[in-house]
């Protein structure tokens, strides 16, 4: 990262600088007000409101030094790009893309978008977080569709850290709402007879049903895959899973089935539902 910053600084040797930008890590960059105003709607408005007394002023920025250097190189007519932006790390690409959106630098944003889109498959949580901050609905939905292909509860702590607390909760809701159609389809499937069938002399399997319920409940409380479902969908999900877990013979026993359905309807998730 240090060598990258050094390379970018060489491209930013600006003789007509009249403003200094200070990064979040306290590094200084000289820039030209006219170039910034030409490429950034935010800087243009800021300079037009503040005026200029001819003295070199300093502006504090929230971006890192490397991000600020990347953005500034896009404001000057260089013979060639100082670095291959496609080789930048995902965190830096997304930080630069967010900065371009934040400062109304749409030309820089379009250039960086080509580097952001491949990250949807490799870093969907980071992309979703950036899209959420920028209120970029198209990019957020693209990242969301990629997340539907995965089990986002695997490494949930790390995934939540990447997405951020507020967005993580929304992603959980989106993830399970989008899978609602699958749950409904499973619920509508006929209960295919298993060996032994309802008309055989197979005895009541209430004990098997009890074991299935205990195993299912333990799994739910350990993994919490339904924690974001509303109560009605939670009941549907549990009924579907229970139907797939117990023997057909037991599901035909009215007493056992009524008892199991009551347990399902009274089941409370160990964590508050998000909806």
C-alpha positions as CSV (number, residue, x, y, z in Angstrom):
1,X,0.0,0.0,0.0
2,X,2.9,2.4,0.8
3,X,4.4,1.8,-2.7
4,X,1.0,2.4,-4.3
5,X,0.7,5.7,-2.5
6,X,4.2,6.7,-3.5
7,X,3.4,6.0,-7.1
8,X,0.2,8.0,-7.0
9,X,1.9,10.9,-5.3
10,X,4.3,11.2,-8.2
11,X,1.4,11.7,-10.5
12,X,0.0,14.5,-8.2
13,X,2.9,16.9,-8.6
14,X,0.7,19.9,-9.3
15,X,2.5,23.2,-9.9
16,X,-0.7,25.4,-9.8
17,X,-2.0,24.0,-6.5
18,X,-4.1,26.4,-4.4
19,X,-5.7,24.2,-1.8
20,X,-4.5,21.4,0.5
21,X,-6.6,18.3,1.3
22,X,-5.8,16.4,4.6
23,X,-6.7,12.7,4.7
24,X,-8.2,10.9,7.6
25,X,-4.7,9.5,8.4
26,X,-3.3,13.1,8.4
27,X,-1.4,13.1,5.1
28,X,-1.5,16.3,3.0
29,X,-2.3,16.6,-0.7
30,X,-2.0,19.7,-2.8
31,X,-4.7,20.2,-5.4
32,X,-6.1,22.7,-7.8
33,X,-9.5,24.2,-6.9
34,X,-10.6,24.6,-10.6
35,X,-9.8,20.9,-11.4
36,X,-11.7,19.7,-8.3
37,X,-14.7,21.9,-9.1
38,X,-14.7,20.7,-12.7
39,X,-14.9,17.0,-11.7
40,X,-16.9,17.2,-8.5
41,X,-20.3,18.8,-8.1
42,X,-19.8,18.9,-4.3
43,X,-16.5,20.8,-4.5
44,X,-17.9,23.1,-7.1
45,X,-20.8,24.1,-4.8
46,X,-18.5,24.4,-1.8
47,X,-16.1,26.7,-3.5
48,X,-18.8,28.9,-5.0
49,X,-20.3,29.4,-1.6
50,X,-17.1,29.9,0.4
51,X,-15.3,32.1,-2.1
52,X,-11.5,32.4,-2.3
53,X,-9.3,35.0,-0.8
54,X,-6.2,33.9,-2.7
55,X,-4.6,32.1,0.2
56,X,-4.0,28.4,0.2
57,X,-6.6,26.8,2.5
58,X,-6.7,23.3,4.1
59,X,-9.8,21.0,3.9
60,X,-10.1,18.0,6.1
61,X,-11.3,14.8,4.3
62,X,-12.8,11.6,5.8
63,X,-11.0,9.4,3.2
64,X,-7.7,7.5,3.7
65,X,-4.6,8.9,2.0
66,X,-4.5,6.1,-0.6
67,X,-8.2,6.6,-1.5
68,X,-7.8,10.4,-1.7
69,X,-4.7,9.9,-4.0
70,X,-6.7,7.6,-6.4
71,X,-9.6,10.1,-6.5
72,X,-7.3,13.1,-7.2
73,X,-5.5,11.3,-10.1
74,X,-8.9,11.2,-11.8
75,X,-9.1,15.0,-11.7
76,X,-6.1,15.7,-13.9
77,X,-5.3,15.1,-17.6
78,X,-2.5,12.5,-17.2
79,X,-1.0,10.7,-20.1
80,X,-1.9,7.3,-18.7
81,X,-3.4,5.9,-15.5
82,X,-0.7,5.9,-12.8
83,X,-1.8,2.4,-11.7
84,X,-4.0,-0.4,-13.0
85,X,-7.2,0.2,-10.9
86,X,-8.4,-3.3,-11.6
87,X,-5.6,-4.6,-9.4
88,X,-6.5,-2.6,-6.3
89,X,-7.7,-4.4,-3.2
90,X,-11.5,-4.7,-2.8
91,X,-11.6,-2.5,0.3
92,X,-9.8,0.3,-1.6
93,X,-11.9,0.0,-4.8
94,X,-15.1,0.3,-2.8
95,X,-13.8,3.2,-0.6
96,X,-12.9,5.1,-3.8
97,X,-16.2,4.3,-5.4
98,X,-18.0,5.5,-2.3
99,X,-16.0,8.7,-2.3
100,X,-16.7,9.3,-6.0
101,X,-20.5,9.0,-5.3
102,X,-20.2,11.1,-2.1
103,X,-18.5,14.0,-3.9
104,X,-20.6,13.8,-7.1
105,X,-17.7,12.7,-9.3
106,X,-19.7,10.8,-11.8
107,X,-16.9,10.3,-14.3
108,X,-14.7,8.7,-11.7
109,X,-17.7,6.7,-10.5
110,X,-18.3,5.3,-13.9
111,X,-14.6,4.4,-14.3
112,X,-14.6,2.7,-10.9
113,X,-17.9,0.9,-11.5
114,X,-16.1,-1.5,-13.9
115,X,-13.9,-2.5,-11.0
116,X,-16.7,-2.8,-8.5
117,X,-19.0,-5.1,-10.5
118,X,-16.6,-8.1,-10.5
119,X,-16.5,-7.8,-6.7
120,X,-20.2,-8.7,-6.5
121,X,-19.2,-12.4,-6.8
122,X,-16.1,-12.2,-4.6
123,X,-17.1,-9.7,-1.9
124,X,-20.9,-9.4,-2.0
125,X,-21.2,-8.2,1.7
126,X,-18.7,-5.3,1.1
127,X,-20.4,-4.3,-2.1
128,X,-23.8,-4.4,-0.4
129,X,-22.5,-2.2,2.4
130,X,-21.2,0.4,-0.1
131,X,-24.4,0.3,-2.1
132,X,-26.4,0.8,1.0
133,X,-24.4,3.8,2.0
134,X,-24.7,5.3,-1.5
135,X,-28.4,4.3,-1.7
136,X,-27.5,2.6,-5.0
137,X,-30.5,0.3,-5.4
138,X,-29.3,-1.4,-8.5
139,X,-25.9,-2.4,-7.0
140,X,-27.6,-3.4,-3.7
141,X,-30.0,-5.8,-5.5
142,X,-27.2,-7.3,-7.5
143,X,-25.3,-8.0,-4.4
144,X,-28.5,-9.3,-2.8
145,X,-29.1,-11.8,-5.6
146,X,-25.5,-13.1,-5.2
147,X,-26.1,-13.6,-1.5
148,X,-29.3,-15.7,-2.2
149,X,-26.9,-18.3,-3.7
150,X,-25.2,-18.7,-0.4
151,X,-25.9,-19.6,3.2
152,X,-25.2,-16.3,4.8
153,X,-25.3,-17.8,8.3
154,X,-22.1,-19.6,7.7
155,X,-19.5,-17.4,9.3
156,X,-22.3,-15.1,10.4
157,X,-20.1,-13.1,12.7
158,X,-17.6,-12.2,9.9
159,X,-20.4,-11.6,7.4
160,X,-22.1,-9.3,9.8
161,X,-18.9,-7.4,10.4
162,X,-18.4,-6.9,6.7
163,X,-22.0,-5.8,6.1
164,X,-22.3,-3.6,9.2
165,X,-24.9,-4.0,12.0
166,X,-27.8,-2.1,10.3
167,X,-27.4,-3.6,6.9
168,X,-26.8,-7.2,8.3
169,X,-30.3,-7.2,9.8
170,X,-31.8,-6.0,6.5
171,X,-29.9,-8.6,4.6
172,X,-31.3,-11.4,6.9
173,X,-34.8,-10.2,6.2
174,X,-34.2,-10.0,2.5
175,X,-32.6,-13.4,2.4
176,X,-35.4,-15.2,4.1
177,X,-38.2,-13.2,2.5
178,X,-36.8,-14.2,-0.9
179,X,-36.8,-17.8,0.1
180,X,-40.4,-17.7,1.2
181,X,-41.6,-19.1,-2.2
182,X,-39.4,-22.1,-1.6
183,X,-41.0,-22.7,1.9
184,X,-44.5,-22.4,0.4
185,X,-43.6,-24.9,-2.4
186,X,-42.3,-27.4,0.2
187,X,-45.4,-27.0,2.2
188,X,-47.6,-27.7,-0.8
189,X,-45.9,-31.0,-1.6
190,X,-48.0,-34.1,-1.0
191,X,-46.7,-36.3,1.8
192,X,-45.5,-39.3,-0.2
193,X,-46.1,-42.7,1.5
194,X,-43.0,-44.3,2.9
195,X,-42.4,-48.1,3.2
196,X,-45.0,-49.4,5.6
197,X,-47.7,-46.9,4.4
198,X,-50.8,-45.7,6.4
199,X,-52.7,-48.9,5.8
200,X,-50.1,-51.4,7.0
201,X,-49.9,-52.8,10.4
202,X,-47.1,-50.4,11.2
203,X,-47.5,-49.3,14.8
204,X,-47.8,-45.7,15.9
205,X,-44.4,-43.9,15.7
206,X,-45.0,-41.2,18.4
207,X,-41.6,-41.8,19.9
208,X,-40.0,-41.2,16.5
209,X,-41.9,-38.0,16.2
210,X,-40.8,-36.9,19.6
211,X,-37.2,-37.5,18.7
212,X,-37.6,-35.6,15.4
213,X,-39.1,-32.6,17.2
214,X,-36.3,-32.5,19.8
215,X,-33.6,-32.8,17.1
216,X,-35.3,-30.1,15.0
217,X,-35.7,-27.7,17.9
218,X,-32.0,-28.2,18.9
219,X,-30.9,-27.4,15.3
220,X,-33.1,-24.3,15.2
221,X,-31.7,-23.0,18.5
222,X,-28.2,-23.7,17.5
223,X,-28.3,-22.2,13.9
224,X,-31.3,-19.9,14.1
225,X,-32.1,-20.1,10.4
226,X,-35.6,-18.8,11.0
227,X,-34.8,-15.9,13.3
228,X,-35.9,-13.3,10.8
229,X,-39.2,-14.9,9.8
230,X,-42.6,-13.5,11.0
231,X,-44.5,-15.9,13.2
232,X,-46.8,-17.2,10.5
233,X,-43.8,-18.1,8.3
234,X,-42.0,-19.6,11.2
235,X,-44.9,-22.0,11.8
236,X,-45.0,-22.9,8.1
237,X,-41.2,-23.5,8.1
238,X,-41.3,-25.7,11.2
239,X,-44.3,-27.7,9.9
240,X,-42.5,-28.4,6.7
241,X,-39.3,-29.5,8.3
242,X,-41.2,-31.7,10.8
243,X,-43.1,-33.3,8.0
244,X,-39.9,-34.1,6.2
245,X,-38.3,-35.4,9.5
246,X,-40.9,-37.9,10.8
247,X,-42.2,-41.1,9.4
248,X,-45.4,-41.1,7.3
249,X,-47.0,-43.5,9.6
250,X,-46.7,-41.2,12.5
251,X,-48.0,-38.2,10.6
252,X,-51.2,-40.2,10.1
253,X,-51.6,-40.6,13.9
254,X,-54.1,-37.8,14.8
255,X,-53.1,-37.6,18.4
256,X,-49.4,-37.4,17.6
257,X,-49.9,-34.9,14.8
258,X,-52.1,-32.6,16.9
259,X,-49.5,-32.6,19.6
260,X,-46.7,-31.8,17.2
261,X,-48.7,-29.0,15.6
262,X,-49.4,-27.5,19.0
263,X,-45.7,-27.5,19.8
264,X,-45.0,-25.8,16.5
265,X,-47.6,-23.1,16.9
266,X,-46.4,-22.4,20.5
267,X,-42.7,-22.4,19.6
268,X,-40.9,-19.2,20.3
269,X,-37.6,-18.3,18.6
270,X,-34.8,-17.8,21.2
271,X,-34.1,-14.4,19.7
272,X,-36.6,-11.5,18.9
273,X,-38.0,-11.7,15.4
274,X,-36.7,-9.0,13.1
275,X,-40.2,-8.3,11.6
